[in-house]
Each structure stands twice: as structure tokens, then as C-alpha cells.
Amino acid sequence: MISFLDFEKPIAELEARIAELRATADGSDLDIESEIDKLAKKSAGMLETTYAKLSPWQKTQVARHPQRPHFVDYLRLIFTDFVALAGDRTYGEDAAIIGGLATLDGRKVMVIGHEKGHDTATRIKHNFGMAKPEGYRKAIRLMEMASKFGLPVVTLVDTAGAFPGVEAEERGQSEAIARSTEACLALGVPMVAVIVGEGGSGGAVAIAAANTVLMLEHSVYSVISPEGASSILWRTPDKAADAATAMKVTAQDLLGLKVIDGIVPEPIGGAHRDPTATARALADAVGRELDALGRLSGADLIRQREERFLAIGSL
């Protein structure tokens, strides 16, 4: 069952009506298939129209949808031969960031990403995708291993931000984020990052300073959450929708600003309505970028990455 967002209420009501009619038709002599088909077409049309004109705040809601595919879903759908590599060799293991060796359509890669979890137990286990310093130090270790063995790096970003707790600060959160970002920029192998849900602050950039940065169509990427920005600017989180618009958090805005390099289309109604199709589109897009970057030398990859980030914000 799909969970409907607030702005999808008219669609939810229509889908409920369709389900009611189907239940009525079961086991009866009534022929109401034509009516059901008519309502189903109307529902599909409403869904397409709604998603064609989503506001930045509505896109933020879609990016946070509880049924949106997460890292473990993409591992299952498009990566094979995955071998998890755990621990930062300094403090311990952080389940908010998962990484390891894998195969993507015949290409051997190092894949790293945030995992938010799907239910209460897994969300607690993965700390809602908010990594601690050991998570970023693990990412550094895996990126350096990939560089040593000539493996491309693929990262899937989905976090509200790095964990802000006292224990994270005690263990050097800002230093870990900075060094992870530095490790991305210094890689001598191709690196492709995809924002698959939320890309929040330095917690996202730490594994997204790549040669190519892509975003799923209804993902968001920003230095702070709309609620956080609203609280700072207007002293209330109630202006989150205004903040989302002002911050240009959507993939479409960020492509225009040259913060990202491409947009991966989602099925009508968002990635959660067809995770398999979304994963296939993501795999194809990442594969094309890896093939193009694979023609560059290590020195050229580092130079291209440096020039790409220095050019952001320039006229």
C-alpha cells in the first residue's frame, strides 16, 4: 500500500473509491469495470498533473517519503556480488554509512552510501542515516582502498545531515567530514555521486565531492534543511515551504546553478511507486558517467574534479 502525502489527498480519495468499487464487484454480478477503468485513468492523470508542478517543499516531502528506496534497496536491485567492508580501524563501525565491493552491470566498483532504515528498528540501527565520525572515516578508508586497486567509486547520498550529538563532536565530527571531502577530491579513480533522497549539509558533501554529481528527479540538496533555515531566518519552522523555495533545493534549480551535472528521471508519482524502474534508470545513468570518466587519467580526474567545484558560483 502506498502512503499518500498531504498534497496527494485528492488522489488518495480517488484511489480509496476505486478500492471500494473493486471490493463491491468481487463476488457479485455487478459489472462496474468500466467505471473502475474510468476512475483509474482519472487518478493516473491527476498523479501526472500533480507531479509535473511540484513546489520545492512538496519535492522535499517526496524526497523524505517513508517508502522511498534507500541504499539497501539499490544494493538489492542493481548491484551484485556485494561484499560489505566495515569499521574505520580507529573507533568502530557506523551503520549510517554502508560500503563495500560490488558489481554494477559488469563493472567492479566500490559503492558507499547512507542508509536511513525503513522501520523503527532499522532506523534506530542506522541512526536515520546521520553518520558519526567513524562513518566518514570508514568512507575515507574505502575510497583510499578503491584508489589503490583502481576501482571506480559510486556513492548514494541520502541524509538529513551528519549526526549532531555530543559524542560525535567529541570524536571529531568536523575533522572527519573535512577529511572525507578531501579524500573524494584526491581520488585518482572515477567517482560518481547520486543524491537519491535528501542531500543535507556537510554530511552529504563528505561523500559527494565527485567528478559527476547526479540527482534523482525529486531529491533535494542543500546546506541546511528548510525547517532549519526557517528557524534561523523567521524564528519559526512554519516558514519551511518559503525557505525551500528561496534556497533552490530541487534538482532542477541546482542543475541550472551548475551545482549538479544531471537529473535521473523518476517514475510518475516518485521513486517509491516503482523502485525497480528507478533503480534501473539510476544504474544506466551511473554506468554512462563511469564509462565517460574511465577514459581520463588519474591526474586528469583530479584536475577535472577540482575545476568542477571551483567553477560553482562563477559567472
C-alpha positions as CSV (number, residue, x, y, z in Angstrom):
1,M,0.0,0.0,0.0
2,I,1.3,3.4,-1.0
3,S,1.4,6.1,1.8
4,F,0.0,9.3,0.4
5,L,1.4,12.7,1.2
6,D,-0.7,15.7,2.2
7,F,-0.8,17.3,-1.2
8,E,-1.9,13.9,-2.7
9,K,-5.1,13.9,-0.7
10,P,-7.4,14.2,-3.8
11,I,-5.6,11.2,-5.4
12,A,-5.8,9.2,-2.2
13,E,-9.6,9.8,-2.0
14,L,-10.0,8.6,-5.6
15,E,-7.8,5.5,-5.0
16,A,-10.0,4.7,-2.0
17,R,-13.1,5.0,-4.1
18,I,-11.6,2.6,-6.7
19,A,-10.7,0.1,-4.0
20,E,-14.2,0.3,-2.6
21,L,-15.7,-0.4,-6.0
22,R,-13.4,-3.3,-6.6
23,A,-14.4,-4.8,-3.2
24,T,-18.0,-4.3,-4.1
25,A,-17.6,-6.0,-7.5
26,D,-15.9,-9.1,-6.0
27,G,-18.3,-12.0,-5.8
28,S,-21.2,-10.1,-7.2
29,D,-23.0,-10.0,-10.6
30,L,-22.4,-6.2,-10.9
31,D,-20.3,-5.2,-13.9
32,I,-18.6,-1.9,-12.9
33,E,-15.3,-2.5,-14.6
34,S,-15.9,0.4,-17.0
35,E,-16.5,2.7,-14.1
36,I,-13.3,1.5,-12.3
37,D,-11.3,1.9,-15.5
38,K,-12.6,5.5,-15.9
39,L,-11.6,6.4,-12.3
40,A,-8.2,4.7,-12.6
41,K,-7.5,6.8,-15.7
42,K,-8.6,9.9,-13.8
43,S,-6.4,9.0,-10.9
44,A,-3.4,8.5,-13.2
45,G,-4.0,11.8,-14.9
46,M,-4.2,13.6,-11.5
47,L,-1.0,12.0,-10.4
48,E,0.8,13.0,-13.5
49,T,-0.5,16.6,-13.3
50,T,0.4,16.9,-9.7
51,Y,3.9,15.7,-10.1
52,A,4.5,17.8,-13.1
53,K,4.2,21.0,-11.0
54,L,5.6,20.1,-7.5
55,S,6.8,23.0,-5.4
56,P,10.2,22.8,-3.7
57,W,8.6,22.0,-0.4
58,Q,6.5,19.2,-2.0
59,K,9.6,17.8,-3.6
60,T,11.2,17.8,-0.1
61,Q,8.3,15.8,1.2
62,V,8.7,13.3,-1.7
63,A,12.4,13.0,-1.0
64,R,11.6,12.1,2.6
65,H,8.8,9.7,1.7
66,P,8.9,6.7,4.2
67,Q,8.6,4.3,1.3
68,R,11.3,5.9,-0.9
69,P,14.1,3.4,-1.9
70,H,17.2,3.6,0.2
71,F,20.7,2.3,-0.1
72,V,19.9,-1.3,0.8
73,D,17.2,-1.3,-1.9
74,Y,19.6,-0.2,-4.6
75,L,22.1,-2.8,-3.5
76,R,19.5,-5.4,-4.0
77,L,18.1,-4.1,-7.2
78,I,21.1,-3.1,-9.3
79,F,24.3,-4.2,-7.6
80,T,25.6,-7.8,-7.4
81,D,28.4,-9.6,-5.6
82,F,28.3,-7.0,-2.8
83,V,30.9,-7.6,-0.1
84,A,30.4,-5.3,2.9
85,L,33.5,-3.7,4.4
86,A,33.0,-2.4,8.0
87,G,34.8,-0.3,10.5
88,D,37.1,2.7,10.4
89,R,40.1,1.0,12.1
90,T,40.1,3.8,14.6
91,Y,37.0,3.7,16.7
92,G,34.3,1.3,15.4
93,E,31.5,0.6,12.9
94,D,28.9,3.1,11.9
95,A,25.7,1.6,10.3
96,A,24.6,5.0,9.0
97,I,27.1,4.6,6.1
98,I,27.4,1.3,4.4
99,G,30.1,0.5,1.9
100,G,31.9,-2.3,0.1
101,L,32.9,-4.0,-3.1
102,A,30.2,-4.7,-5.7
103,T,29.5,-5.1,-9.4
104,L,27.3,-2.7,-11.4
105,D,26.4,-4.0,-14.8
106,G,29.7,-5.8,-15.2
107,R,31.8,-3.0,-13.7
108,K,33.7,-3.7,-10.5
109,V,33.1,-0.7,-8.2
110,M,33.4,0.5,-4.6
111,V,29.9,1.5,-3.5
112,I,29.3,3.7,-0.5
113,G,26.1,5.3,0.8
114,H,23.8,6.5,3.6
115,E,21.2,4.1,4.9
116,K,18.2,5.6,6.8
117,G,16.2,2.4,7.5
118,H,12.6,1.5,6.7
119,D,11.0,0.9,10.1
120,T,11.6,1.8,13.7
121,A,14.2,-0.9,14.4
122,T,16.3,-0.3,11.3
123,R,16.0,3.5,11.6
124,I,17.5,3.3,15.1
125,K,20.1,0.8,13.9
126,H,21.2,3.1,11.1
127,N,20.7,6.3,13.1
128,F,18.3,7.7,10.5
129,G,21.2,8.0,8.0
130,M,23.0,10.5,10.2
131,A,26.7,9.4,10.3
132,K,29.1,9.8,13.1
133,P,32.9,10.4,12.6
134,E,33.6,6.7,12.3
135,G,31.2,6.5,9.4
136,Y,33.1,9.2,7.4
137,R,36.5,7.6,8.4
138,K,35.2,4.3,7.1
139,A,34.3,6.1,3.8
140,I,37.8,7.5,3.6
141,R,39.3,4.0,4.2
142,L,37.1,2.5,1.4
143,M,37.8,5.4,-1.0
144,E,41.6,5.0,-0.5
145,M,41.3,1.2,-1.0
146,A,39.4,1.8,-4.2
147,S,42.1,4.2,-5.4
148,K,44.8,1.7,-4.6
149,F,43.2,-1.1,-6.6
150,G,41.9,1.1,-9.5
151,L,38.2,0.7,-8.7
152,P,35.7,3.5,-9.6
153,V,33.7,4.9,-6.6
154,V,29.9,5.2,-6.6
155,T,28.2,7.0,-3.7
156,L,24.5,7.2,-3.0
157,V,23.6,10.2,-0.8
158,D,20.6,10.3,1.4
159,T,21.0,12.1,4.8
160,A,19.4,15.0,6.6
161,G,23.0,15.7,7.8
162,A,25.8,14.4,9.9
163,F,24.9,13.4,13.4
164,P,25.0,16.5,15.7
165,G,25.3,14.7,19.0
166,V,27.9,15.4,21.7
167,E,29.7,12.1,21.2
168,A,30.1,12.9,17.5
169,E,31.7,16.2,18.3
170,E,33.9,14.5,21.0
171,R,35.2,12.1,18.3
172,G,36.0,14.9,15.8
173,Q,32.9,15.2,13.5
174,S,34.0,18.3,11.6
175,E,37.5,16.9,11.1
176,A,36.1,13.6,9.8
177,I,33.8,15.4,7.3
178,A,36.6,17.7,6.1
179,R,39.0,14.7,5.6
180,S,36.3,12.7,3.8
181,T,35.6,15.6,1.4
182,E,39.4,15.9,0.9
183,A,39.6,12.2,0.2
184,C,36.9,12.5,-2.5
185,L,38.8,15.3,-4.2
186,A,42.1,13.5,-4.2
187,L,40.8,10.2,-5.7
188,G,42.8,9.0,-8.7
189,V,39.9,6.9,-10.0
190,P,36.5,8.0,-11.4
191,M,33.8,9.0,-8.8
192,V,30.1,9.4,-9.4
193,A,27.7,10.6,-6.6
194,V,23.9,10.4,-6.8
195,I,21.6,12.3,-4.4
196,V,18.8,9.7,-4.1
197,G,16.8,11.4,-1.3
198,E,18.0,14.2,0.9
199,G,21.4,15.7,0.5
200,G,21.9,17.6,3.7
201,S,24.8,19.9,4.5
202,G,28.4,18.6,5.0
203,G,27.1,15.2,5.9
204,A,26.2,14.8,2.2
205,V,29.1,16.7,0.6
206,A,31.6,14.5,2.6
207,I,30.8,11.6,0.1
208,A,29.6,13.7,-2.8
209,A,32.6,15.7,-3.9
210,A,32.7,13.6,-7.1
211,N,33.6,14.0,-10.8
212,T,30.0,13.8,-11.6
213,V,27.1,14.6,-9.2
214,L,23.6,13.4,-10.3
215,M,20.3,13.8,-8.5
216,L,17.1,11.8,-8.8
217,E,14.3,14.0,-10.1
218,H,12.5,14.5,-6.8
219,S,15.5,14.6,-4.5
220,V,16.7,17.7,-2.6
221,Y,20.2,19.0,-1.9
222,S,21.0,22.0,0.4
223,V,23.3,23.3,3.1
224,I,20.5,23.1,5.7
225,S,17.0,21.7,6.0
226,P,14.1,24.0,5.1
227,E,12.9,23.8,8.7
228,G,16.4,24.8,10.0
229,A,16.6,27.7,7.6
230,S,13.1,28.8,8.5
231,S,14.0,28.7,12.2
232,I,17.1,30.9,11.7
233,L,15.5,33.4,9.3
234,W,12.0,33.7,10.7
235,R,12.5,32.3,14.2
236,T,9.9,29.6,13.4
237,P,9.9,26.3,11.4
238,D,6.5,27.2,10.0
239,K,8.1,29.0,7.0
240,A,9.8,25.9,5.8
241,A,8.0,26.0,2.4
242,D,9.2,29.6,1.8
243,A,12.7,28.6,2.8
244,A,12.7,25.6,0.4
245,T,11.8,27.9,-2.4
246,A,14.4,30.5,-1.5
247,M,17.2,28.0,-1.1
248,K,16.8,26.4,-4.5
249,V,16.9,22.9,-3.1
250,T,15.5,21.0,-6.1
251,A,17.4,19.1,-8.8
252,Q,16.0,21.4,-11.5
253,D,17.3,24.5,-9.7
254,L,20.7,23.0,-8.9
255,L,21.2,21.9,-12.5
256,G,20.6,25.4,-13.6
257,L,23.1,26.7,-11.0
258,K,25.7,24.0,-12.1
259,V,25.9,22.5,-8.7
260,I,24.9,19.1,-10.2
261,D,25.6,17.7,-13.6
262,G,22.4,15.7,-14.4
263,I,19.0,14.6,-13.3
264,V,17.9,11.0,-13.3
265,P,14.1,10.7,-14.0
266,E,11.8,9.0,-11.6
267,P,8.5,7.2,-12.4
268,I,5.4,9.4,-12.3
269,G,4.5,9.7,-8.6
270,G,8.0,9.3,-7.3
271,A,10.6,6.6,-6.9
272,H,8.6,4.9,-4.2
273,R,5.9,4.0,-6.7
274,D,8.3,1.9,-8.8
275,P,11.7,1.3,-7.1
276,T,12.7,-1.2,-9.8
277,A,12.4,1.3,-12.6
278,T,14.1,4.0,-10.6
279,A,17.0,1.7,-9.8
280,R,17.4,0.8,-13.4
281,A,17.4,4.4,-14.5
282,L,20.0,5.2,-11.8
283,A,22.2,2.3,-12.9
284,D,22.1,3.3,-16.6
285,A,23.0,6.9,-15.7
286,V,25.8,6.0,-13.4
287,G,27.1,3.5,-16.0
288,R,27.3,6.1,-18.7
289,E,29.2,8.5,-16.4
290,L,31.7,5.8,-15.4
291,D,32.3,4.9,-19.0
292,A,33.0,8.5,-19.9
293,L,35.2,9.2,-16.9
294,G,37.1,5.9,-17.4
295,R,38.8,7.5,-20.4
296,L,40.6,10.0,-18.2
297,S,43.9,9.5,-16.5
298,G,44.2,9.8,-12.7
299,A,45.7,13.3,-12.9
300,D,43.0,14.4,-15.3
301,L,40.3,13.1,-13.0
302,I,41.7,15.0,-10.1
303,R,42.0,18.2,-12.2
304,Q,38.5,17.8,-13.6
305,R,37.1,17.4,-10.1
306,E,38.9,20.4,-8.8
307,E,37.9,22.6,-11.7
308,R,34.3,21.4,-11.4
309,F,33.9,22.5,-7.8
310,L,35.9,25.8,-8.2
311,A,33.6,26.7,-11.0
312,I,30.4,26.6,-8.9
313,G,29.1,30.1,-8.3
314,S,31.3,31.6,-11.1
315,L,29.6,33.6,-13.8
